[in-house]
Amino acid sequence: MEDVNPVLEMIGVTKEFPGVLALDDVTFQVRPGTVHALMGENGAGKSTLMKCLFGIYRMDAGKIILKGNECRFNSAADAMAAGVSMIHQELSNVPERSVAENLWLGREPLNALRLIDHKKMFGDTKALLQSLKYEFDPGARMSSLSISQQQGCEIARAVSYNASIVVMDEPTSSLTENEVLHLFDIIRNLRSQGVAIIYISHKMEEIFKIADMVTVMRDGKVIATHPVAEIDSNKLISLMVGRDITHRFPPVESVIGDVCLQVKNLTAVNPRSFRDISFELRRGEILGFGGLVGAQRTELVESIFGIRAVASGEVLVKGLPLKKLTPLNAINSGIGLVTEDRRSTGIFPLLDITVNTSIPSLENYKTKIGFLDHKRLAEVAKNQNDQLRTKTPSMSTLIQNLSGGNQQKVILSRWLMTVPDILIMDEPTRGIDVGAKYEIYTIMAELVKQGKAIIMVSSEMPELIGMSHRVLVLCEGRLTGVLTKEEATQEAIMRYATKFIKEFV
């Protein structure tokens, strides 16, 4: 008789980060020999829940029952030893080591002298790759493989543990269509052997092809669990985005003016990135960019700013084409960019607020003999931060000592010192509290009221709908929808973002 008892139960799992309740009393169970999809918007808590299972995060409350026994993993090694493996969304290979060395890293087979048995390691790797129908060389350096082949190594490594549970976090993000079909064959084979697969994906077409059950999470909670055969895409979308928009947004009372930015047929150098993107931005407008993980929104706006190379297309500012897309040309043309990750690409953590604010404007504050006018520079930087109500003990405070919301205000002050006409804001309120969010929204509303134009990339549906005059939606590097404020519902955005667009075309 088939075992119907869960192979895994996670009961009452709670995880809190500073200022964020990431998981709120989550209960989740998986049965052996099934593919259980885990879905939800960005930030719903899916990956956090799996990282608690895998020992990467320590739960604040709750328990894990694996094969009927309660356990708690303090590390990924503990989880793997217990029969849980995980394919991470981010590749974690050692690039200058071979495929075989990567697969058996930390658990290399040893000979009688307690030395690494390279012959056995390479033989086992060859047999494993052949069983999975992968054709690359076990001795090849990882750095010589394509991204999809490296992803194949991640899959092979997970399978090599003979795990009873395999977690796959966005496993197809780097795969071609044929490689996805190959992965599905591997998953079906594992399922037939009684292995439970937890499959995290934003791609609904994959869920309906491969999953047996689906659990939807929203705002750190489990909303519902259904057999895939008993649910359709409309119901799934409704569960994913079903909350009411209760956030408060300031009124955006601007006059929409002339076109100030045109993007024509812009295509990235990387063939897996965005392709043939065209749109216009007008003065006084907040143009929202929606989409899910892998939609290539960040890649697009960074290319407009000149950080990433493009293969073809053009960008025009006030009707004049930018002959070369570079950050300097973008700044000189009146464009500013608030990057997605302020910690890694926004702030200079060990420098003070004055320096962080003034970095792109230094050329404008030189004396006649070419020295910086430090006094004037400091005065303007302070005035700009005062206007945005940046809370800091002094302008000489290191920016790393400020809250996330105040760091974001410093970055905004930085670009406002350049007197831009166009401001690109990539995830402008990520990781900041509700009060600071409202202040950022108020600043945005005031800027467009002054005739500035804003491109806002956001993964938060309420933010997109509450602040945008129009919403452009990308899916896997393609522009799939353009919605007016009246048309921009959560359901409509999600349909375009997941390629379920037949009703809207």
C-alpha positions as CSV (number, residue, x, y, z in Angstrom):
1,M,0.0,0.0,0.0
2,E,1.3,3.4,-0.9
3,D,2.6,5.5,2.0
4,V,0.3,8.4,2.4
5,N,2.0,9.8,5.5
6,P,3.9,13.1,4.9
7,V,7.6,12.7,4.5
8,L,7.9,16.3,5.8
9,E,5.9,18.5,8.1
10,M,6.8,22.0,9.0
11,I,4.5,23.2,11.9
12,G,4.0,26.7,13.2
13,V,7.3,28.0,11.6
14,T,8.0,31.7,12.4
15,K,11.0,33.7,11.3
16,E,11.5,37.4,12.0
17,F,14.2,39.7,10.6
18,P,14.7,43.2,12.0
19,G,11.5,45.0,11.2
20,V,10.1,42.2,9.0
21,L,8.0,39.1,10.0
22,A,9.1,36.9,7.1
23,L,7.2,33.8,8.2
24,D,4.1,33.9,10.4
25,D,3.1,30.6,11.9
26,V,3.5,28.6,8.7
27,T,2.4,25.0,8.5
28,F,3.4,23.0,5.4
29,Q,3.6,19.3,4.5
30,V,4.8,17.2,1.6
31,R,4.1,13.6,0.7
32,P,6.6,11.2,-0.8
33,G,6.6,10.7,-4.5
34,T,5.0,14.0,-5.2
35,V,6.0,17.3,-6.8
36,H,4.7,20.0,-4.4
37,A,4.9,23.5,-5.9
38,L,5.4,26.6,-3.7
39,M,4.1,29.8,-5.2
40,G,3.6,33.4,-4.2
41,E,4.7,37.0,-5.1
42,N,8.2,38.2,-4.5
43,G,8.8,38.4,-0.8
44,A,6.0,36.0,0.1
45,G,8.3,33.9,2.2
46,K,8.9,30.8,0.0
47,S,12.7,30.8,-0.1
48,T,12.8,31.8,3.6
49,L,10.7,28.8,4.5
50,M,13.0,26.5,2.6
51,K,16.1,28.1,4.0
52,C,14.7,27.3,7.5
53,L,14.2,23.7,6.4
54,F,17.7,23.5,5.0
55,G,19.4,24.9,8.1
56,I,20.5,28.2,6.5
57,Y,18.2,30.2,8.7
58,R,17.3,29.3,12.3
59,M,13.6,29.3,13.1
60,D,12.3,31.6,15.8
61,A,9.5,29.1,16.5
62,G,8.0,26.0,15.1
63,K,9.2,22.4,14.4
64,I,10.2,20.2,11.6
65,I,9.1,16.6,11.4
66,L,11.0,14.5,8.8
67,K,9.8,10.9,8.2
68,G,7.9,11.0,11.5
69,N,10.8,12.3,13.6
70,E,11.2,15.8,14.9
71,C,14.5,17.4,14.0
72,R,16.2,20.8,13.7
73,F,19.0,21.4,11.3
74,N,21.8,23.8,12.4
75,S,23.5,23.8,9.0
76,A,23.0,22.7,5.4
77,A,25.3,19.8,6.2
78,D,22.9,18.6,8.9
79,A,20.0,18.8,6.4
80,M,21.8,16.9,3.6
81,A,22.9,14.2,6.1
82,A,19.2,13.7,7.0
83,G,18.2,13.4,3.3
84,V,17.2,16.9,2.3
85,S,19.0,18.6,-0.6
86,M,18.4,21.9,-2.3
87,I,19.1,23.5,-5.7
88,H,19.5,27.2,-5.0
89,Q,18.3,29.9,-7.3
90,E,21.9,31.5,-7.1
91,L,24.6,29.2,-8.4
92,S,27.2,28.3,-5.8
93,N,29.9,26.6,-7.8
94,V,33.7,26.9,-7.4
95,P,34.6,28.2,-10.9
96,E,38.2,27.1,-11.1
97,R,37.6,23.6,-9.9
98,S,36.4,20.7,-12.0
99,V,32.8,19.4,-12.4
100,A,33.8,16.3,-10.3
101,E,35.4,18.4,-7.6
102,N,32.4,20.6,-7.4
103,L,29.9,17.7,-7.1
104,W,31.8,16.0,-4.2
105,L,33.1,19.1,-2.5
106,G,33.4,18.5,1.2
107,R,32.6,14.8,0.9
108,E,35.3,13.5,-1.5
109,P,35.8,9.7,-1.6
110,L,39.0,8.6,0.2
111,N,41.4,5.8,-0.4
112,A,43.1,3.5,2.1
113,L,45.6,6.2,2.9
114,R,42.9,8.7,3.7
115,L,43.7,10.7,0.5
116,I,41.2,11.8,-2.1
117,D,40.5,9.0,-4.5
118,H,40.4,11.0,-7.7
119,K,39.8,8.0,-9.9
120,K,36.7,6.9,-8.0
121,M,35.4,10.6,-7.8
122,F,35.7,11.0,-11.5
123,G,34.2,7.6,-12.2
124,D,31.2,8.3,-9.9
125,T,30.7,11.7,-11.5
126,K,30.7,10.2,-15.0
127,A,28.2,7.6,-14.0
128,L,25.9,10.2,-12.3
129,L,26.0,12.5,-15.3
130,Q,25.3,9.7,-17.7
131,S,22.3,8.6,-15.5
132,L,21.0,12.2,-15.8
133,K,21.8,12.3,-19.5
134,Y,24.2,15.2,-19.1
135,E,27.0,15.1,-21.7
136,F,29.7,17.4,-20.3
137,D,33.1,16.3,-19.1
138,P,33.6,15.5,-15.4
139,G,37.1,17.0,-15.7
140,A,36.0,20.3,-17.2
141,R,36.6,23.4,-15.2
142,M,33.3,24.8,-14.0
143,S,34.1,28.2,-15.4
144,S,34.3,26.7,-18.9
145,L,30.7,25.5,-18.8
146,S,27.6,27.5,-19.9
147,I,25.3,28.8,-17.2
148,S,22.7,26.1,-18.1
149,Q,25.4,23.4,-17.8
150,Q,26.4,24.8,-14.4
151,Q,22.8,24.6,-13.4
152,G,22.9,21.0,-14.5
153,C,25.8,20.4,-12.1
154,E,23.7,21.9,-9.3
155,I,20.9,19.5,-10.2
156,A,23.4,16.5,-10.3
157,R,24.9,17.5,-7.0
158,A,21.4,17.5,-5.3
159,V,20.5,14.1,-6.8
160,S,23.9,12.7,-5.7
161,Y,22.8,12.8,-2.1
162,N,20.1,10.2,-2.7
163,A,17.9,12.5,-0.8
164,S,14.3,11.8,0.1
165,I,13.4,15.5,-0.4
166,V,14.8,17.8,-3.1
167,V,14.1,21.5,-2.9
168,M,14.3,23.3,-6.3
169,D,14.3,27.1,-6.0
170,E,13.6,28.6,-9.5
171,P,15.5,25.7,-11.1
172,T,14.7,26.7,-14.7
173,S,15.8,30.4,-14.5
174,S,18.9,29.6,-16.5
175,L,17.6,26.9,-18.8
176,T,16.5,26.8,-22.4
177,E,13.2,25.2,-23.3
178,N,14.8,21.9,-24.2
179,E,16.8,21.9,-21.0
180,V,13.6,22.5,-19.0
181,L,12.0,19.5,-20.6
182,H,15.1,17.5,-19.7
183,L,14.8,18.7,-16.1
184,F,11.1,17.6,-16.0
185,D,12.2,14.1,-17.1
186,I,14.7,14.1,-14.2
187,I,11.9,15.2,-11.8
188,R,9.5,12.5,-13.0
189,N,12.2,9.9,-12.6
190,L,12.9,11.1,-9.0
191,R,9.2,11.1,-8.3
192,S,8.8,7.5,-9.5
193,Q,11.5,6.6,-7.0
194,G,9.5,8.0,-4.1
195,V,11.5,11.3,-3.8
196,A,9.5,14.3,-2.8
197,I,10.2,17.5,-4.8
198,I,9.4,21.0,-3.5
199,Y,9.3,23.1,-6.5
200,I,9.5,26.9,-6.2
201,S,8.6,28.8,-9.4
202,H,6.8,31.9,-10.7
203,K,6.1,30.2,-14.0
204,M,2.6,28.9,-14.0
205,E,2.9,26.9,-17.1
206,E,5.6,24.8,-15.4
207,I,3.4,24.3,-12.3
208,F,0.5,22.9,-14.4
209,K,3.0,20.6,-16.3
210,I,5.0,19.1,-13.5
211,A,3.3,19.6,-10.0
212,D,0.9,17.4,-8.1
213,M,0.1,19.9,-5.3
214,V,0.5,23.6,-5.0
215,T,0.7,25.7,-1.9
216,V,0.3,29.5,-2.2
217,M,2.1,31.9,0.3
218,R,1.4,35.6,0.8
219,D,3.0,38.0,3.3
220,G,4.8,35.2,5.1
221,K,1.6,33.0,5.6
222,V,0.2,29.9,3.9
223,I,-3.0,31.0,2.1
224,A,-4.1,27.7,0.6
225,T,-3.0,24.3,-0.6
226,H,-4.8,22.5,-3.5
227,P,-4.2,19.6,-5.9
228,V,-3.1,21.1,-9.2
229,A,-5.8,19.1,-11.0
230,E,-8.4,21.0,-9.0
231,I,-7.2,24.6,-9.6
232,D,-6.9,26.8,-12.7
233,S,-4.7,29.8,-13.5
234,N,-7.3,32.3,-12.6
235,K,-7.8,30.9,-9.1
236,L,-4.1,30.6,-8.6
237,I,-3.5,34.2,-9.5
238,S,-6.3,35.3,-7.2
239,L,-4.7,33.4,-4.3
240,M,-1.3,34.9,-5.0
241,V,-2.5,38.6,-5.2
242,G,-5.7,38.4,-3.2
243,R,-5.0,40.9,-0.5
244,D,-6.6,44.3,-0.6
245,I,-4.3,47.2,-1.2
246,T,-4.4,48.8,2.2
247,H,-1.2,50.8,2.0
248,R,-1.7,54.5,2.1
249,F,-0.2,56.6,-0.8
250,P,0.0,60.3,-1.2
251,P,-1.9,61.9,-4.0
252,V,0.2,62.2,-7.2
253,E,-1.1,65.5,-8.6
254,S,1.1,66.2,-11.6
255,V,0.5,67.4,-15.1
256,I,1.6,64.9,-17.7
257,G,3.8,66.8,-20.3
258,D,6.0,66.2,-23.3
259,V,8.0,63.0,-24.0
260,C,11.4,63.3,-22.3
261,L,12.7,59.8,-22.8
262,Q,12.3,57.4,-25.7
263,V,13.6,53.8,-25.8
264,K,13.5,52.2,-29.2
265,N,14.0,48.5,-29.9
266,L,16.6,48.1,-27.1
267,T,18.1,44.6,-27.0
268,A,20.8,43.4,-24.6
269,V,24.0,41.7,-25.6
270,N,23.1,38.7,-23.5
271,P,20.6,36.7,-25.5
272,R,18.9,35.6,-22.3
273,S,18.2,39.1,-21.2
274,F,15.7,41.7,-22.6
275,R,14.9,42.0,-26.3
276,D,13.3,44.6,-28.5
277,I,12.0,46.9,-25.8
278,S,10.3,50.2,-26.8
279,F,8.5,52.8,-24.6
280,E,8.2,56.5,-23.9
281,L,8.3,58.4,-20.7
282,R,6.7,61.9,-20.2
283,R,7.4,64.8,-17.9
284,G,5.3,64.6,-14.7
285,E,4.8,60.8,-15.1
286,I,5.7,57.9,-12.8
287,L,6.1,54.9,-15.1
288,G,6.0,51.7,-13.2
289,F,7.8,48.5,-14.3
290,G,6.2,45.3,-13.1
291,G,7.3,41.7,-13.4
292,L,8.6,38.7,-11.5
293,V,12.0,37.3,-10.8
294,G,13.9,37.0,-14.1
295,A,11.8,39.5,-15.9
296,Q,15.0,41.6,-16.7
297,R,13.7,44.9,-15.4
298,T,16.9,45.8,-13.6
299,E,19.0,44.8,-16.6
300,L,16.9,47.1,-18.8
301,V,17.1,50.2,-16.6
302,E,20.8,49.7,-15.9
303,S,21.3,49.4,-19.7
304,I,19.5,52.7,-20.2
305,F,21.8,54.3,-17.7
306,G,24.8,52.8,-19.4
307,I,25.9,50.2,-16.8
308,R,25.3,47.3,-19.1
309,A,26.1,46.9,-22.8
310,V,23.3,46.7,-25.5
311,A,23.4,44.9,-28.8
312,S,21.0,47.2,-30.6
313,G,18.4,49.9,-30.2
314,E,18.7,53.5,-29.1
315,V,17.8,55.9,-26.2
316,L,16.7,59.4,-26.9
317,V,16.5,62.2,-24.3
318,K,14.4,65.2,-25.2
319,G,14.4,63.9,-28.8
320,L,18.2,63.7,-29.1
321,P,19.8,60.2,-29.2
322,L,22.5,59.3,-26.7
323,K,25.4,58.4,-29.1
324,K,27.0,56.1,-26.5
325,L,25.2,54.6,-23.4
326,T,27.5,55.3,-20.5
327,P,26.7,56.5,-16.9
328,L,28.5,59.8,-17.6
329,N,26.5,60.5,-20.7
330,A,23.3,59.6,-18.8
331,I,24.2,61.9,-15.9
332,N,25.1,64.7,-18.3
333,S,21.8,64.2,-20.1
334,G,19.8,64.6,-16.9
335,I,19.3,61.0,-15.8
336,G,19.8,59.6,-12.3
337,L,19.7,56.0,-11.1
338,V,18.7,54.7,-7.6
339,T,20.0,51.2,-7.8
340,E,18.1,48.1,-6.7
341,D,20.5,47.0,-3.9
342,R,21.6,50.1,-2.0
343,R,24.1,48.2,0.2
344,S,26.1,46.7,-2.6
345,T,25.7,49.3,-5.4
346,G,24.2,52.4,-3.7
347,I,26.0,53.5,-0.6
348,F,29.6,53.9,0.2
349,P,29.3,52.5,3.7
350,L,32.6,53.8,5.2
351,L,32.1,57.3,3.9
352,D,30.1,60.1,5.5
353,I,26.8,61.5,4.4
354,T,28.3,64.6,2.7
355,V,30.5,62.5,0.5
356,N,27.8,59.9,-0.3
357,T,25.5,62.8,-1.3
358,S,27.9,64.7,-3.5
359,I,29.9,62.0,-5.4
360,P,28.2,62.4,-8.8
361,S,28.2,66.3,-8.5
362,L,31.9,67.0,-7.7
363,E,32.6,68.6,-11.1
364,N,30.0,71.2,-10.4
365,Y,31.7,72.4,-7.2
366,K,35.2,73.2,-8.3
367,T,36.9,76.5,-7.8
368,K,38.5,78.4,-10.7
369,I,41.8,76.8,-10.1
370,G,40.4,73.3,-10.0
371,F,40.1,72.5,-6.3
372,L,36.9,71.3,-4.7
373,D,34.9,74.0,-2.8
374,H,34.3,71.8,0.2
375,K,32.4,74.4,2.2
376,R,29.9,75.0,-0.6
377,L,29.7,71.3,-1.4
378,A,28.9,70.5,2.3
379,E,26.2,73.3,2.4
380,V,24.4,72.1,-0.7
381,A,24.5,68.4,0.5
382,K,23.1,69.4,3.9
383,N,20.4,71.5,2.4
384,Q,19.4,68.7,0.1
385,N,19.2,66.2,2.9
386,D,17.3,68.7,5.1
387,Q,14.7,69.0,2.3
388,L,14.2,65.3,2.4
389,R,14.2,65.2,6.2
390,T,17.1,62.7,6.4
391,K,17.5,61.8,10.1
392,T,21.1,61.8,11.1
393,P,23.2,63.0,14.1
394,S,25.4,65.0,11.6
395,M,26.5,65.1,8.0
396,S,29.8,63.6,9.1
397,T,28.0,60.4,10.3
398,L,29.0,57.3,8.3
399,I,26.1,56.3,6.1
400,Q,26.3,52.7,7.2
401,N,25.1,53.8,10.6
402,L,21.8,55.2,9.3
403,S,18.5,53.2,8.9
404,G,17.6,51.8,5.5
405,G,15.0,54.5,4.9
406,N,17.5,57.3,5.7
407,Q,20.2,55.7,3.6
408,Q,17.6,55.7,0.7
409,K,17.0,59.5,1.3
410,V,20.7,60.1,1.1
411,I,20.9,58.3,-2.3
412,L,17.9,60.4,-3.5
413,S,19.6,63.5,-2.3
414,R,22.7,62.5,-4.2
415,W,20.8,62.4,-7.5
416,L,18.7,65.5,-6.8
417,M,22.0,67.4,-6.4
418,T,22.7,66.6,-10.1
419,V,19.3,68.4,-10.9
420,P,18.0,65.5,-13.1
421,D,15.0,65.6,-15.4
422,I,14.6,61.8,-15.3
423,L,15.0,59.6,-12.2
424,I,15.2,55.8,-12.4
425,M,14.3,54.2,-9.1
426,D,14.8,50.4,-8.9
427,E,12.9,49.0,-5.9
428,P,12.9,52.4,-4.1
429,T,11.3,51.1,-0.9
430,R,12.9,47.7,-0.5
431,G,13.8,46.9,3.0
432,I,12.5,50.0,4.7
433,D,9.6,50.4,7.1
434,V,6.1,51.7,6.3
435,G,6.7,55.2,7.6
436,A,9.8,55.6,5.6
437,K,8.0,54.2,2.5
438,Y,5.4,56.9,2.8
439,E,8.1,59.6,3.0
440,I,9.8,58.2,-0.2
441,Y,6.4,58.2,-1.9
442,T,5.8,61.8,-0.9
443,I,9.2,62.8,-2.3
444,M,8.3,61.0,-5.6
445,A,5.0,62.8,-5.8
446,E,6.6,66.2,-5.3
447,L,9.3,65.5,-7.9
448,V,6.7,64.7,-10.7
449,K,4.7,67.7,-9.6
450,Q,7.8,69.8,-10.4
451,G,7.8,68.2,-13.9
452,K,10.4,65.5,-13.3
453,A,9.8,62.1,-14.8
454,I,10.3,58.8,-12.8
455,I,10.8,55.2,-13.9
456,M,9.9,53.0,-10.9
457,V,10.8,49.3,-10.9
458,S,8.9,47.6,-8.1
459,S,8.1,44.0,-7.1
460,E,5.3,45.3,-4.8
461,M,1.9,45.3,-6.5
462,P,0.4,47.8,-4.1
463,E,3.3,50.2,-4.8
464,L,3.0,49.8,-8.5
465,I,-0.7,50.4,-8.6
466,G,-0.7,53.1,-5.9
467,M,2.0,55.3,-7.4
468,S,2.2,54.7,-11.2
469,H,0.4,56.6,-13.9
470,R,1.1,53.7,-16.2
471,V,2.5,50.2,-15.6
472,L,4.8,48.4,-18.1
473,V,5.0,44.6,-17.5
474,L,8.0,42.5,-18.5
475,C,8.1,38.7,-18.6
476,E,11.4,36.9,-19.4
477,G,12.9,39.9,-21.2
478,R,9.8,40.8,-23.2
479,L,7.4,43.7,-22.8
480,T,4.1,41.9,-22.5
481,G,1.7,44.6,-21.4
482,V,1.2,48.3,-21.0
483,L,-1.6,49.2,-18.5
484,T,-3.2,52.6,-17.7
485,K,-3.8,53.5,-14.1
486,E,-7.4,52.3,-14.5
487,E,-6.4,49.0,-16.1
488,A,-3.5,48.2,-13.6
489,T,-5.1,45.7,-11.3
490,Q,-3.2,43.1,-9.5
491,E,-4.7,40.3,-11.6
492,A,-3.9,42.1,-14.9
493,I,-0.3,42.7,-13.9
494,M,0.1,39.1,-12.7
495,R,-1.4,37.7,-16.0
496,Y,1.1,39.7,-18.1
497,A,4.0,38.8,-15.7
498,T,3.3,35.1,-16.0
499,K,2.5,35.0,-19.7
500,F,-1.2,34.2,-19.2
501,I,-2.2,37.1,-21.5
502,K,-4.6,35.6,-23.9
503,E,-7.6,37.4,-22.4
504,F,-5.8,40.7,-22.6
505,V,-4.4,40.6,-26.1
